Amino acid sequence: MAAAVPGLFVVIWATGFVTARAVAPLADPLLFTAIRFVGATAVLALIALASRARFPAGGRGWFGPLVAGFLMQGVYLSGVFYAVSHGLPAGIAALVGSLQPLLTASLAGPVLGERVTLRRGVGIALGFLGAAMVLVPKIGVADTSGIPPAGLAICFGAVAALTLGTLWQKRTGGGGDLLANAVLQFLGGAVCALPLALLFGSGHLDPAPALWFGLAWAVLVNSVAGILLLLALIRRGAVAGVASLFFLVPPVSAAMGYVLFGETLTLLQLAGMAVAALGVAVANRG
């Protein structure tokens, strides 16, 4: 059972992109994301209190996780949900998201002073080459395999925010109680998402059963179960297992998108996903 946990985590992560696609006709993506963060923060806070998680003492200890959550949760997921709701296929959104480790590795040298090895450099190059094979031929194509330029740009901006949040977390230190930090990060996501929804959202919510199911899934499975599985993996020292499986998220999301929504990928795009996956795998071992 324990051996299945990393794979289960990847599947849960992949369903996040499908959830964004499924609820797109039913809800304003910014409002949906804001509600998701508020719900996830409340549920995780109750779990943290019940398990007597240690929250940082003083405002300074809260600042780092809040900023990380603002970027890694709030900006990233709001951007992804907005992009997918405006026509970006779920598999493509997942592919762009999978480039985050490569962006982080690219910036780790100048920002954190980390040395980029030759292996990692090759992995970064392969990852971006594979992404180009997937994205470039289909930008602006008007079919189910097409990629809307605006949605793609927003998704890249969201991944840039995720990368900055990761670097911020590494720079400020990731110490402290992991569950407490998770609560603060989701709270930071809510601090970002609520103003975005109020200022730029349409406020549209169709109270259909599918919406409530999607919201419950996003809160309880994508957010709460996902973070608890991640914490379990971290405590077991199996983070490398998650990293090695992370590149499976795009093809899993693409397969779900094909079955559920008829989203298709060309042979060139499938080959590009394989090259990008290889790049991420090589870079993670560098």
C-alpha positions in Angstrom: 0.0 0.0 0.0 2.8 2.4 0.9 4.5 1.9 -2.4 1.4 3.2 -4.2 1.4 6.5 -2.4 3.7 8.4 -4.8 1.7 7.3 -7.8 -1.6 8.2 -6.0 -0.2 11.7 -5.3 0.6 12.1 -9.1 -2.9 11.0 -10.1 -4.4 13.5 -7.6 -2.2 16.2 -8.9 -3.2 15.4 -12.5 -6.9 15.5 -11.7 -6.5 19.2 -10.6 -6.1 20.2 -14.2 -9.1 18.1 -15.2 -11.2 19.7 -12.4 -10.4 23.1 -13.8 -11.7 22.0 -17.2 -14.8 20.4 -15.8 -16.0 23.4 -13.8 -15.1 25.9 -16.5 -18.7 26.2 -17.8 -20.2 26.3 -14.3 -18.2 28.9 -12.4 -16.0 31.9 -12.7 -12.5 30.4 -12.3 -11.2 33.2 -10.0 -14.2 32.8 -7.6 -14.0 29.0 -7.7 -10.3 29.2 -6.8 -11.0 31.6 -4.0 -13.7 29.4 -2.5 -11.3 26.4 -2.8 -8.6 28.2 -0.8 -10.9 29.3 1.9 -12.3 25.8 2.2 -8.9 24.1 2.1 -7.5 26.5 4.7 -10.4 25.8 7.1 -10.2 22.0 6.8 -6.4 21.9 7.1 -6.5 24.3 10.1 -8.9 22.0 11.9 -6.6 19.0 11.1 -3.6 21.1 12.3 -5.3 22.0 15.6 -6.5 18.5 16.2 -2.9 17.2 15.6 -1.5 20.0 17.7 0.7 21.3 14.9 3.1 24.0 16.0 2.5 27.4 14.3 5.3 29.9 14.2 5.4 32.4 17.1 5.2 36.0 15.9 4.4 37.7 12.6 7.9 37.1 11.2 7.4 33.3 11.2 4.1 33.6 9.4 5.5 36.0 6.7 7.6 33.5 4.7 4.9 30.8 4.3 2.2 33.4 3.5 4.3 34.9 0.7 5.2 31.4 -0.6 1.5 30.5 -0.5 0.5 33.7 -2.2 2.7 32.9 -5.2 2.7 29.0 -5.2 -1.0 28.6 -4.5 -2.8 31.8 -5.1 -1.2 33.2 -8.3 -0.4 29.8 -9.7 -3.7 28.0 -9.3 -5.8 31.1 -10.1 -3.8 31.5 -13.4 -4.1 27.8 -14.3 -7.8 27.7 -13.6 -8.3 30.9 -15.6 -6.2 29.6 -18.5 -8.0 26.2 -18.7 -11.4 27.9 -18.4 -10.5 29.9 -21.5 -9.6 27.0 -23.7 -6.2 25.7 -22.7 -6.3 21.9 -22.8 -5.8 20.2 -19.5 -2.8 18.2 -20.7 -1.1 21.3 -22.1 -1.6 23.1 -18.8 -0.1 20.2 -17.0 2.9 20.2 -19.3 3.5 23.9 -18.7 3.2 23.2 -15.0 5.8 20.4 -15.2 8.4 22.9 -16.5 8.5 24.5 -13.0 11.3 22.3 -11.8 13.3 23.2 -14.9 12.7 26.9 -14.4 13.7 26.6 -10.7 16.9 24.7 -11.7 17.6 27.4 -14.3 17.3 30.2 -11.7 18.9 28.4 -8.7 22.4 29.4 -9.8 21.9 33.2 -10.1 19.4 33.5 -7.3 20.5 30.9 -4.7 24.1 30.5 -5.8 23.6 26.8 -6.5 25.9 25.1 -9.1 24.1 23.8 -12.2 25.7 20.5 -13.2 26.2 19.4 -16.8 23.5 16.7 -16.3 21.0 19.2 -15.0 21.8 21.6 -17.8 21.2 18.8 -20.4 17.9 18.0 -18.6 16.8 21.7 -18.7 17.6 21.9 -22.4 15.7 18.7 -23.2 12.7 19.8 -21.1 12.3 23.1 -23.0 12.9 21.4 -26.4 10.1 18.9 -25.6 7.8 21.7 -24.5 8.5 23.6 -27.7 7.6 20.5 -29.8 4.3 20.3 -28.0 3.4 24.0 -27.9 4.7 25.8 -31.0 2.9 23.8 -33.8 -0.5 24.2 -32.1 -0.6 27.8 -30.9 -3.7 29.4 -32.2 -5.0 26.3 -34.0 -8.8 26.2 -33.9 -9.5 22.6 -32.8 -9.5 20.5 -29.7 -5.7 20.2 -29.9 -5.2 23.9 -30.4 -3.6 26.2 -27.9 -5.0 29.7 -27.3 -2.1 32.1 -27.1 -3.7 34.2 -24.3 -4.4 31.1 -22.1 -0.9 29.8 -22.8 0.7 33.1 -21.7 -1.4 33.2 -18.5 -0.4 29.6 -17.7 3.3 30.5 -18.2 2.9 33.5 -15.9 1.3 31.3 -13.3 4.2 28.8 -13.5 6.7 31.8 -13.2 4.9 32.7 -10.0 5.1 29.1 -8.8 8.9 29.2 -9.6 9.4 32.5 -7.7 7.4 31.0 -4.7 9.6 27.9 -4.7 12.8 30.0 -4.8 11.4 32.3 -2.0 10.7 29.2 0.1 14.2 27.9 -0.5 15.8 31.2 0.3 13.8 31.9 3.5 14.0 28.3 4.7 11.4 25.6 4.8 11.8 24.8 8.5 9.0 24.5 11.1 6.0 22.3 11.4 5.1 21.1 7.9 1.3 20.9 8.5 1.3 24.4 10.0 3.2 25.7 7.1 0.7 24.1 4.7 -2.1 25.9 6.5 -0.3 29.2 6.2 0.4 28.6 2.5 -3.2 28.0 1.7 -4.1 31.1 3.8 -1.6 33.0 1.6 -3.4 31.6 -1.5 -6.7 32.8 -0.2 -5.2 36.3 0.5 -4.3 36.3 -3.2 -7.4 34.7 -4.7 -10.1 36.6 -2.9 -9.1 40.1 -4.2 -8.6 38.7 -7.7 -12.1 37.2 -7.6 -13.6 40.5 -6.3 -11.8 42.8 -8.7 -11.6 40.7 -11.9 -14.0 37.8 -11.6 -17.5 37.7 -13.0 -19.0 36.2 -9.9 -20.7 33.5 -12.0 -21.6 30.3 -10.1 -24.1 27.7 -11.5 -25.3 25.8 -8.4 -25.4 22.5 -10.3 -24.5 19.2 -8.6 -21.4 19.0 -10.9 -20.1 22.3 -9.5 -20.5 21.2 -5.9 -18.8 17.9 -6.7 -15.9 19.7 -8.4 -15.6 22.1 -5.5 -15.6 19.2 -3.0 -13.0 17.4 -5.0 -10.8 20.5 -5.4 -10.9 21.1 -1.6 -10.9 17.7 -0.1 -8.9 15.7 -2.7 -6.7 18.1 -4.7 -5.9 20.4 -1.8 -6.3 18.5 1.5 -5.6 14.9 0.5 -2.8 16.1 -1.9 -1.0 18.0 0.8 -1.4 15.3 3.4 0.0 12.7 1.0 2.9 15.0 0.2 3.6 15.5 3.9 3.5 11.7 4.4 6.0 11.3 1.6 8.3 14.0 3.1 8.2 12.3 6.5 9.1 9.0 4.9 11.9 10.6 3.0 10.4 9.7 -0.4 10.3 13.1 -2.0 12.6 11.8 -4.7 9.9 9.3 -5.6 7.5 12.2 -6.2 10.0 14.1 -8.2 10.8 11.1 -10.4 7.0 10.5 -11.1 6.2 14.2 -11.5 6.8 14.1 -15.3 3.9 11.6 -15.6 1.4 14.3 -14.7 1.1 15.8 -18.3 0.3 12.4 -20.0 -2.0 11.4 -17.3 -3.9 14.7 -17.5 -3.9 14.5 -21.3 -5.4 11.0 -21.2 -8.1 12.2 -18.8 -8.7 15.2 -21.0 -9.1 12.9 -24.0 -11.5 10.6 -22.3 -13.7 13.2 -20.6 -13.6 16.2 -23.0 -12.3 14.9 -26.3 -9.0 16.9 -26.1 -6.5 15.4 -28.6 -2.7 15.4 -29.0 -0.8 14.9 -32.2 2.0 12.4 -32.6 4.5 15.3 -32.5 2.9 16.6 -29.2 3.1 13.1 -27.7 6.8 12.8 -28.7 7.4 16.3 -27.2 5.8 15.2 -24.0 8.2 12.2 -23.9 11.2 14.5 -24.5 10.0 17.0 -21.9 9.5 14.1 -19.4 13.0 12.8 -20.1 14.4 16.3 -19.5 12.6 16.7 -16.2 13.8 13.3 -15.1 17.4 14.0 -16.0 17.3 17.4 -14.4 15.9 16.0 -11.2 18.8 13.5 -11.0 21.4 16.3 -11.6 
